[in-house]
Amino acid sequence: MTTAKLSCRLFRFTESVHVVLVVAAMSLLCAGDTPEAHSPHSPANYRLAAGEVYCGGEPTGEGQFLFLQLQGIRTLVSVDGAMPDTALAEKYGLRYVHIPFGYEGVPETAGLALARLMRDVEGSKFIHCHHGKHRGPAAAAIALLAAEEIDASAAKLLLQEAGTSPEYAGLWKSVAEFQCPAADVELPDLVAVAKVDSFAAAMARADRSFDALKAMHETGWVASSKTPDTPAAHEAVLLWEAFREAGRHLDSQPDAMGAEFREALGLTQQLRAALVIGDEASNETADRVFNQLAVSCNHCHKHFR
């Protein structure tokens, strides 16, 4: 083959590859995406618990679901009160199982559901809560105990390494006292989306909005890079609405919570009003009110979570 013919073929090949890359890039742009938007990265506090069980924080966005798919995860298990994103999970070939519980401990029904998960669901599993440090690791420990894949000392070590707070004594107690169900015990059905108490669901939404506002508070109330279309004022509205919705269901909570909850709701209203204005003086007010709100929430969590 002559040099001229070889150069011609190389040119046509290079041109073809260039066309393919351009078309692919245009397709992404037309879809409103960029390659970075789908780049795989792990959920917060992602870790191997043992065997085929992983735990961590709630997966959010295409990239984190893609990461889980690439890791060989086939089943996602949410123990959080918020509704799982079953549509996005399905897009990446993942199945959701929803076993919600609170910070006070793992109830018996949840423990039995985790036992059934290990008995009936094959393949790698990712068990998550919101942050991935407390309820998720506790659930992972109980699932592994139910399958007799770890012992009590390994379960305790799992919580320690995950950073599970000693303040959540109920979670530690549930793991320490868990007993494998007998062979003849009826285990509950596994569902993709469980019915959740309205108060718990509203507080789960409030938890997310509070985290977003905390990040903005640290950067002078600038919108997060993850949610650039959600300014601080709007996030404050979402938090206020979540608190207001939760307040409709206080009859399911201890009477003593009412006063503290009303204080938090009032502070959230002040925060919302300050952030709507958005000037320097109102941002200083927002800083002060947010700090008060953080103290109020921590005090309430200490007594009632």
N, C-alpha and C positions, 0 to 999 in steps of 0.2 A: 504494500500500500504506500502510495506516495505521501510525502509530507503535506502536500496541499490538501489531499483527500482526508488525511487524518485530522488536520486542523479544522476542516469543514465540519466533520462529524462531531468533533469536540465542541465546536461552536453551537451546533444544533442541539446537542445534549445539554450544554450549559443553559442555552436559551429556554429549553423545555423545563428544566428544573426551576429556573427563575419564574416562569409563568405559573407553575404549580404553587410555588411559595407565595406569589402575589395573590393568586386566587384564594389560597387558604387564609392569608392575612385579611383579605377583603371580607371573607365569609365571617371571620371573627368580629370584625368591626361592624359589619351589618347586623350581627346578632347582638351588638351592644356589649361585647366582651373583649377582653384582652388576654393574651396567654398568661399574664401574671395573675389574672383573676381566678384561674383554675389551677395555679401551681400548688402541688400537694404540700401541706404542712400539718403537723399533728395538733390535735386538740390540747388544751391546757392540761398540764400535769399527766400527760399520757405515760403509762408505764405498764410493763408486764407484771401481773399479779402472780401468776404461776400457771404452768401448763398452757392451755389455750385461752386463758382468761386475762383480759387487759382491763384497765380502769383509767378514768381520767375525767376531764370536764366535758361539758356539752359540745358536740361538734356543731360548728356554724359555718355556713358558706360552702361553696362548691369545692374549694381546695381541701378542706378538712374531710369531707365525705370521700373525696377522691383518695386522700391519704389512707383512710381506713380500708378502702377497697384494695389499694395496692399492697397493704399489709396482710391481705388475706382474710380480713374480718368479714364475716358473713351475717352476724347477728348483732344488732345494737340493743342494749338494754338500758332504758332510762328509769332511774329511781326518783326522778325529780317530779314536782307537781305540775310543771308546765307541759303542754301538749307536745309530743314528739313531732319532728318534721318528717312525717312518713313519706311525703311526696318526694322530697329530695333524697331520702334514703333509698326509695324504690328506684329512682333514676340511676343510682350507682349499684343496683343489684343487692341492696342490703335490706334485711328484714328487721323491723322494730318489735321489741317486746317492752311493755310498759308495766312497771311494778313500783308505783310511787309510794314513798313514805317520808316522814319528817325527820327532824333532828333529834327528837326525843328517844329514838331507838327503832329497831327493826321489828315490826309486829310479827306475830306468828304466821299470819297469812302470807306476808311478804317472804318470810323465810321458806315456807312451803313452796311458794311460786319459784323461788330461786333454786330449790331442790329439783323441781320439775324441769326447769330450764336446763340444768346439768344432766338430767336423766334423758330428756327427749330431744334436745336440740344439738345437732352435731356441728363440729367446726369451731373456729375461733370466734370469741365473743368479746365485745367491748361494753363494759358496764360503766355508765356515767351518771353523775348528778349534774349540778350546775358548774361548780368550780373544780370538782374532781379531787377534793382533798378529804371530804368527810363521809357523806353518805355513799358515794361510789365505791371507795375502798372498803367500807364496811360491808356493802352488798357483795363485793367480789370475794371478800374473806368468807362470808357465810356460804356463798355458792360453792367455793372450793372445799369448805368444811363438809358441806352436804354431799359432795362427790367423793369425800375422803381422799382428796388430793393434797391437803396440807393438814397439819395438826394445830393445836391451840397456840403453841409458841410461835409457829410460822404466821398464823393469823394475826397475832399481836404485833409481830415484826412488820407485817404488811401495813398496818395502820400507822405505825411509827414512821416508817419510811415515806409514806404518802403525806405525812404532816397532819394527820387527823387530830383536831384540837382536843385536849383533855377536857375542855369545857363541855363537850358533847358526851357526857358520861354515859348517857343511854346507849349510844352507838357502841362504845367500848364494852359495856355490859352485855349487850345483845350478842356481840361476837364471842366474848369470853364464856357465855353461858349456853351457846347454841348446841343443840343436840340433833344429830341426824334423825329425821323422821323414820318411824318403823316402816317396814315393807308394805304393811297393809293400810297405812294412812292414805286417805284420799287427798291427792294433790290438786290445787286449783288449776283452771284453764289459763293458758297464756293468751294475752290480748295485745293488739298493737297500740291501742289507746284505751286507757282505763278511765272509769268514771272517777273524777277527783272532786273532793270537797271544794265548793266555790271559794271559801276563804283561802285555802291552800293555793288554789290556782291563781287567785288575784295577788297573793303575796309572792308567788314565784315570778309573776310579771314585774312586780314592784322591785324585787331583788335585782332583776336585769337592768331596769331603768336606773336604779341607784348606782349600780356598778358603772354604767355609762356616764352618769353625772359625776361620779368620783373621778373618772379619768379626765373629764373636761375641766373639773375644778382644779386639777393639778396643772393644767395647761392654759389657765386664764379663760376658761369657758369657751375654748375653741372646739369645734365639732371634731369628733374622732375620725381618724383616717379610715376606719372600718365602716363608719356610717356618716359620710360627709354630708348627706342630705338630711340629717337629723340634727338640727342645732340644739343647743342646750335648752333654750326656751321650750321647744317642742318635747324634749325628753322629760323636762320638768312637768309638762302637762300629762304625759304618759304615766309618770310616777304618781301624780295627784289623782289621776283617774283610777289607777290600780289600787291606791289606798282607799279611795272613795268606794270602789266596788267591794273591797275587803270589808269595809266598815258596815256594809249591808248585812254581813254574815257574822257579826260579833256575838250573836246569841249562841253560836257554837263554841265560843271561847270563854276562858275564865272571866268572871265579872271584873276582876282587878285590872284586866288588860284595857278596859274601856278608856280610862283616863289617859293612860300613856299613848294609846292609839290616837285619841283626839288631839293630843299635843303634837304628835308626828304629822297628822293630817294638816293642822294649822300651820306648822312650819313649812310643809310642802307647798301650801298655798302662797305663803310669803315668798318662798324661793321662786315659784312660778311667776309671781308678779314682778319680782326684781329682774329676772332674766328676760322677760318680755320687753322691758325698757332697754336694757343692754348697754347703757352708757357706763362710764367709769365709776360713778358714784353707786349706781345700782349693782354693778358687779361686785363692789366692795360689800354691799349689803348681802348679796348672794353668797359671798364667801363666809360671812358671819353666820347667816342662817343655815347654810349647808353644814357647817361645823356643829351647830346646835342640833341639827337633824341627825347627824352621825352619832352624837352622844346619846340622843333620845332612842335611836334604833338599837344601839349597842346595849343600852340599859334594858330595853324591852326584851331583846333576844336572850339576855342573861337570865331573865326571870321566867320567860314563857316559851322559849324555843325548845 
